[in-house]
Amino acid sequence: MKSLWFSAHAMLGVLAVVFAPSLQGLAVFVFFSAITICAGHSVGMHRLLIHRSFDTSPWLERMLVWLGVLVGMAGPLGMIRAHDMRDWHQRQRICPPHPSHGAGFWKDFWWQVHCVFLLESPPLFVVEDRIADDPFYQWLERWWMLQQLPLVLCLWLVGGIDLVFWGVSLRIAVSLFGHWMVGHFAHRKGHQAWVIDGLPVQGYNLPGLGLLTFGENWHGNHHAFPHSARLGLHPGQSDPGWWFIQGLAAVGLARNVAGPESKAAREGLRRLE
């Protein structure tokens, strides 16, 4: 199902670019990609739901998580479990090449986008009751693929099937491919201001991609301070996701916003520069 989902949207997205090129389609693709990736995935799913780096009202949290589901990666519970499983592997003495992105470029792409990594004796991850027992999150988890339908209908009414392919299929395919690419390179090499001694997998920053990835490229900083709502920690490190959270805080919609100093440093954390 995972492979078919990506492949189908990738094929339809290519058809849109090749056979129905338009400035309107490009604008729709850029607009909805920015909203779903920045407000949805980076802020709603990653920094809020998974890491609890700030607090907000239940209605806003659910809206941001819903936007994150529209990225097309998984439901909220699936995202939490996948993230926790990867982090658990990367904290072990030996980490397999799948969760460490240790394989070559195309092999890692095939594994991450088209395959499912299963363990014979997996660790037990317990999602907190506030999330696991939430009827809305349970509904999103069960029907996460169908969350595209309201957007499909709106785009169909505005611009027909061509706009649907641009704003839904191409967006999902590029978002999933981009998410994998950032994960692949951010666990292999790049700028490194921090290292965590004793761990086989380190995080690296990917300079120059802050605006394009909404701050998710500062993965070395994130490994050092996973609780922090701010990922771009140093001068010149653009972090639109952090700017969005600052905007929410300015109007009273975000509170208890965590920074690097909000918790004790991780064991083995060492500054390189």
C-alpha positions as CSV (number, residue, x, y, z in Angstrom):
1,M,0.0,0.0,0.0
2,K,2.8,2.4,0.9
3,S,4.5,1.8,-2.4
4,L,1.3,2.1,-4.5
5,W,0.4,5.3,-2.7
6,F,3.6,7.0,-3.6
7,S,3.9,5.6,-7.1
8,A,0.4,6.5,-8.1
9,H,0.7,10.1,-6.9
10,A,4.2,10.4,-8.5
11,M,2.8,9.2,-11.8
12,L,-0.2,11.6,-11.7
13,G,2.1,14.4,-10.7
14,V,4.4,13.9,-13.6
15,L,1.4,13.8,-15.9
16,A,0.3,17.2,-14.6
17,V,3.8,18.7,-15.2
18,V,4.2,17.2,-18.7
19,F,0.7,17.4,-20.1
20,A,-1.0,20.2,-18.1
21,P,1.7,22.8,-17.3
22,S,0.2,26.0,-15.9
23,L,1.1,28.9,-13.6
24,Q,-2.1,28.3,-11.7
25,G,-1.1,24.7,-11.1
26,L,2.3,25.7,-10.0
27,A,0.9,28.4,-7.6
28,V,-1.5,25.8,-6.1
29,F,1.3,23.3,-5.7
30,V,3.6,25.8,-3.9
31,F,0.8,27.3,-1.7
32,F,-0.5,24.0,-0.4
33,S,3.0,22.4,-0.1
34,A,4.1,25.4,2.1
35,I,1.0,25.2,4.3
36,T,1.0,21.4,4.8
37,I,4.8,21.0,5.2
38,C,5.4,24.0,7.4
39,A,2.3,24.4,9.6
40,G,1.3,20.7,9.3
41,H,4.3,18.5,9.2
42,S,7.2,20.5,10.7
43,V,5.2,22.4,13.3
44,G,2.0,20.3,13.9
45,M,3.3,16.8,13.6
46,H,7.0,17.0,14.4
47,R,7.5,19.9,16.9
48,L,4.1,19.7,18.6
49,L,2.6,16.2,18.5
50,I,5.8,14.2,18.6
51,H,8.2,16.4,20.7
52,R,5.7,18.6,22.6
53,S,8.0,21.5,22.2
54,F,5.1,23.9,22.8
55,D,1.5,23.9,24.0
56,T,-1.5,25.2,22.3
57,S,-5.3,24.9,22.4
58,P,-6.8,21.5,21.4
59,W,-8.6,22.9,18.4
60,L,-5.4,24.4,17.0
61,E,-3.4,21.3,17.7
62,R,-5.9,19.2,15.8
63,M,-6.0,21.6,12.9
64,L,-2.2,21.6,12.6
65,V,-2.0,17.8,12.9
66,W,-4.7,17.5,10.2
67,L,-2.6,19.7,7.9
68,G,0.3,17.3,8.7
69,V,-1.8,14.4,7.7
70,L,-2.4,16.1,4.3
71,V,1.3,15.8,3.6
72,G,0.4,12.2,2.8
73,M,2.9,10.4,4.9
74,A,0.8,8.6,7.6
75,G,-1.7,9.2,10.3
76,P,-0.8,10.8,13.6
77,L,-0.2,7.6,15.5
78,G,1.7,6.1,12.6
79,M,3.9,9.1,12.5
80,I,4.7,8.9,16.2
81,R,5.5,5.2,16.1
82,A,7.7,5.6,13.0
83,H,9.6,8.5,14.6
84,D,10.0,6.6,17.9
85,M,11.2,3.5,16.2
86,R,13.8,5.3,14.2
87,D,15.0,7.2,17.2
88,W,15.2,4.0,19.3
89,H,17.4,2.4,16.6
90,Q,19.7,5.4,16.3
91,R,20.3,5.3,20.1
92,Q,21.4,1.7,20.1
93,R,25.1,0.7,20.0
94,I,24.6,-0.8,16.5
95,C,22.0,0.7,14.1
96,P,20.9,-1.2,11.0
97,P,21.3,0.6,7.6
98,H,17.6,1.1,7.2
99,P,16.9,3.4,10.2
100,S,20.3,5.0,9.9
101,H,20.0,5.8,6.2
102,G,23.2,3.9,5.8
103,A,22.5,2.4,2.3
104,G,23.3,4.0,-1.0
105,F,21.2,6.8,-2.4
106,W,18.8,4.7,-4.6
107,K,18.7,1.7,-2.3
108,D,17.8,3.8,0.7
109,F,15.1,5.5,-1.4
110,W,13.6,2.2,-2.3
111,W,13.8,1.0,1.3
112,Q,12.3,4.1,2.8
113,V,9.6,4.9,0.3
114,H,8.6,1.5,-1.0
115,C,9.3,-1.0,1.8
116,V,8.3,-1.7,5.4
117,F,11.0,-2.4,8.0
118,L,9.8,-5.1,10.5
119,L,11.5,-6.6,13.6
120,E,11.0,-10.1,14.9
121,S,10.9,-8.7,18.5
122,P,10.2,-5.0,18.3
123,P,10.4,-2.7,21.3
124,L,7.1,-1.7,22.9
125,F,6.2,1.9,22.3
126,V,3.2,3.3,24.2
127,V,1.6,6.4,22.8
128,E,0.4,8.7,25.6
129,D,-3.3,8.3,26.5
130,R,-4.1,11.9,25.6
131,I,-3.3,11.2,22.0
132,A,-4.0,7.5,21.7
133,D,-7.5,7.8,23.2
134,D,-8.5,11.0,21.3
135,P,-11.4,10.1,19.0
136,F,-10.3,12.7,16.4
137,Y,-6.8,11.3,16.2
138,Q,-8.2,7.7,16.0
139,W,-10.4,8.8,13.1
140,L,-7.4,10.5,11.4
141,E,-5.3,7.4,11.8
142,R,-7.9,5.1,10.3
143,W,-8.8,7.4,7.4
144,W,-5.6,9.4,6.8
145,M,-5.5,8.7,3.1
146,L,-9.0,9.9,2.6
147,Q,-8.2,13.3,4.2
148,Q,-7.2,14.4,0.7
149,L,-10.8,14.3,-0.5
150,P,-12.0,17.7,0.7
151,L,-9.0,19.3,-1.1
152,V,-9.6,17.2,-4.2
153,L,-13.2,18.4,-4.3
154,C,-12.3,22.1,-3.9
155,L,-9.5,22.0,-6.5
156,W,-11.8,20.0,-8.9
157,L,-14.5,22.7,-8.6
158,V,-11.9,25.5,-9.1
159,G,-9.8,24.1,-11.9
160,G,-10.7,20.6,-12.8
161,I,-8.6,17.4,-12.7
162,D,-5.4,19.2,-13.8
163,L,-5.5,21.3,-10.6
164,V,-6.1,18.2,-8.5
165,F,-3.0,16.5,-10.0
166,W,-0.9,19.7,-9.2
167,G,-2.3,20.4,-5.8
168,V,-2.7,16.9,-4.5
169,S,-0.7,14.2,-6.4
170,L,2.4,16.2,-7.3
171,R,2.4,17.8,-3.8
172,I,2.3,14.5,-2.1
173,A,5.0,12.9,-4.3
174,V,7.4,15.8,-3.9
175,S,6.7,16.1,-0.2
176,L,7.4,12.4,0.4
177,F,10.5,12.4,-1.8
178,G,11.8,15.6,-0.2
179,H,11.2,14.2,3.3
180,W,13.2,11.1,2.5
181,M,16.0,13.2,0.9
182,V,16.4,15.4,3.9
183,G,16.5,12.3,6.2
184,H,19.0,10.6,3.9
185,F,21.6,13.4,3.8
186,A,21.0,14.7,7.3
187,H,22.1,11.4,8.7
188,R,25.2,11.0,6.5
189,K,27.3,14.1,6.2
190,G,27.1,17.9,6.4
191,H,27.7,20.7,8.8
192,Q,28.0,19.6,12.4
193,A,28.0,21.9,15.4
194,W,27.2,19.2,17.9
195,V,28.1,15.5,18.4
196,I,26.6,13.0,20.8
197,D,29.4,10.7,22.0
198,G,28.7,7.0,22.1
199,L,26.0,7.0,19.4
200,P,26.5,5.3,16.0
201,V,24.2,7.7,14.1
202,Q,24.7,11.5,14.2
203,G,22.6,14.3,12.8
204,Y,24.0,16.9,10.4
205,N,22.8,20.3,9.2
206,L,22.2,20.9,5.5
207,P,23.1,24.6,5.0
208,G,21.2,26.6,2.4
209,L,17.9,24.6,2.6
210,G,16.2,26.4,5.6
211,L,13.5,28.1,3.5
212,L,12.9,25.1,1.3
213,T,12.6,22.6,4.2
214,F,11.0,25.1,6.7
215,G,13.8,24.5,9.1
216,E,13.9,20.7,9.1
217,N,17.3,20.8,7.4
218,W,19.0,21.7,10.8
219,H,18.9,18.1,11.8
220,G,22.2,18.2,13.7
221,N,20.7,20.9,15.9
222,H,17.6,18.7,16.4
223,H,19.7,15.7,17.4
224,A,21.4,17.9,20.0
225,F,18.2,19.4,21.4
226,P,15.2,17.3,20.3
227,H,12.9,19.1,22.8
228,S,13.5,22.5,21.2
229,A,10.8,24.2,19.1
230,R,13.6,26.1,17.4
231,L,15.8,24.1,15.0
232,G,17.8,26.9,13.4
233,L,19.9,27.8,16.4
234,H,22.8,29.7,15.0
235,P,23.1,33.0,13.1
236,G,22.0,32.7,9.5
237,Q,20.1,29.4,10.0
238,S,16.6,30.2,8.6
239,D,13.8,28.4,10.3
240,P,10.3,29.2,9.0
241,G,8.7,26.7,11.3
242,W,10.2,28.6,14.3
243,W,8.9,31.9,12.8
244,F,5.4,30.4,12.6
245,I,5.6,29.3,16.2
246,Q,6.8,32.7,17.2
247,G,3.8,34.2,15.4
248,L,1.4,31.9,17.3
249,A,3.0,32.9,20.6
250,A,2.8,36.6,19.7
251,V,-1.0,36.3,19.5
252,G,-1.4,34.0,22.5
253,L,-1.9,30.8,20.6
254,A,1.4,29.1,21.6
255,R,2.7,28.9,25.1
256,N,5.4,27.1,27.1
257,V,7.6,27.2,24.0
258,A,10.8,25.2,24.6
259,G,14.3,26.2,23.6
260,P,17.6,24.4,23.8
261,E,18.1,25.6,27.4
262,S,14.6,24.3,28.5
263,K,15.9,20.8,29.4
264,A,19.2,19.4,30.7
265,A,21.7,18.5,27.9
266,R,21.6,15.0,26.4
267,E,24.2,12.6,27.8
268,G,27.3,12.8,25.7
269,L,26.4,16.0,24.0
270,R,29.5,17.9,22.9
271,R,29.9,21.2,21.0
272,L,32.3,21.1,18.1
273,E,32.4,24.8,17.3
